[in-house]
Amino acid sequence: MAKKFSFFSKDIICVMLATFFYQFSIQAVNPLMNGYARNLGVNSTFAGIIVGVMSITSMLLRPFAGNLTDRISKYRLAPIGGSLCAISDSGYLFAFNTTWLLFFRIINGAGFVLCTVCLATWMAYLVPRQHLGAAMGYYGLLNALAMAIAPALAISIYQLLGYKFIIALAALGAVAMVVVIQLINDHAKPAVKSKDQHFKIIQRDALPVAIIFSLLSIPYFVTQADIVMYVQERHLNITVSLFSLCYSLVLIVIRILLKNYFDTISFGIWFSICIIATIGYIILLTIMKNNFEMILAAGLMAVGFGIMVSVSQSTSLLLAPLEEQGLANATYYLGSDVGMSVGPIIGGFLPTIFPLKFFYPVMLLIVPLTAIIYLLNRTKLNAAVQ
């Protein structure tokens, strides 16, 4: 009788721990970088560039990271990403001018992109294809934990112990990621020889998923960037700091409860649920007057965007051939990068054109756009889960 597969093997646990550690190192630094740069004497405009250059670096390097992941052992590649994160965090501690801070921020972006693509692909490599959805659910759960814990911890502690303490803690997180990787036995060597592969910018089969995910991520990243401004400008008596916390808590619960369903329910059903939830949270953010409505909006955002994170990633991997799993992951993450870059720009642009009451309703335009992309590709997307 075949041995039953378990998600609690040493290799899988180590990959998930490595994921938590590198994400912790990134998420602890990100919310403080603007203040840290300005504390060093950088003006507000250039501080914004320093914050954003990491995302731009990640977006530009995605295709290279995807191709490298399909050509090089994950065991060799992932520690390079972790080491670059550790080097950049250490560099922040000793950066004495704008140029050096910008340089280490670019290094951080390179490390981040290698870690995201490589570890997600490694996780997928370690599990049977029929458990890929659950694997991405677990992977996303560790990401969600790091994204919930690290910023809250960083913002709370830096006021007591300063920026450099948190940055040093982030560097230790990156080092811990590299150490944990050394404990993994399965080195996830490439499926085919590199000489038989050609460089590709995107994985074509994963592209429709990436576009859908990119569109659905726009209102999420707009909210992440502008909800504080939105609440202040509307003079709402709301504890806005609860929004991210409630989103993260609901997301963690959702991923725990639904992890076994990602491999059995087709993309179309998840897509319909996410679209309804997206419409719901956009409407709630439009009309909210109190904390209850805001918390309900955060919960619906966890459904509308949070579920699509795991479903899109597993579908991208299932649609792509085994020798292009890294490229498929890179294509999926490229969708997130576009949303992360475009969202805040849209959020800054909208109030200059429309009254604030139309700030969120305008984003409902993404609903028909995503529906069109889905309908044009529904047969292939739904066939990913057999």
Secondary structure, 3 states (H helix, E strand, C coil): CCCCCCCCCHHHHHHHHHHHHHHHHHHHHHHHHHHHHHHCCCCHHHHHHHHHHHHHHHHHHHHHHHHHHHHCCHHHHHHHHHHHHHHHHHHHHHCCCHHHHHHHHHHHHHHHHHHHHHHHHHHHHCCCHHHHHHHHHHHHHHHHHHHHHHHHHHHHHHHHHCHHHHHHHHHHHHHHHHHHHCCCCCCCCCCCCHHHCCCCCCCHHHHHHHHHHHHHHHHHHHHHHHHHHHHHHCCCCCCCHHHHHHHHHHHHHHHHHHCCCCCCCCHHHHHHHHHHHHHHHHHHHHHCCCHHHHHHHHHHHHHHHHHHHHHHHHHHHHHCCHHHHHHHHHHHHHHHHHHHHHHHHHHHHHHHCCCHHHCCHHHHHHHHHHHHHHHHHHHHHHHCCC
